Amino acid sequence: MMKTEKKKLASYGRQIKLDKTHAQVLIELGSEVNTIEKARKIIEEIGVRTIQTQTLSPQWILLKLDVRDMRDVVLKLTQNGFLKIEGYNASS
């Protein structure tokens, strides 16, 4: 990841407010392959629902999930080509 990309990810990460009961995942979209539809499908395949989608820019989205722990979601997305991801577990 280039330095400017790391800064962009860190900038969005600082804006995220942790949710008390829901995990969240910040994802970079971009190529024709890494789309929001693909991300949602991958997440649903492991039994997790997206309960809210927030578009931060044309390339970055924040998904709120119906689980407290985001680790399985981040792992599965990474295995499927989403490389710029930051996950946030529920805060309590």
C-alpha positions, 0 to 999 in steps of 0.5 A: 500500500502506498503512503498516500493510500495509508493516509487515506485509510487512516483518515477515514479510520479516525472518523469512525464512531464505534458502535456498541453492538455492531461491528463495522468494516471500512472497505476500499472499492475501486476496480470492476472486480471489487464492488459493493455487490461482491462485498455484500455477497461474500459477507452474506455467504458467511451468514452475516447481514449488512444493516447499514452502508455509508458511502464515504467517497466513491472508493470507500464504504463503511458497512455496519454488520449484524455481528459484534466481531468483524474478524471472520468478515475481514478474513473472508473479504481479504481472501476474495481480493479486498486488500484495503480493509479496516475492521472495528468490533463492537465497543461493548 
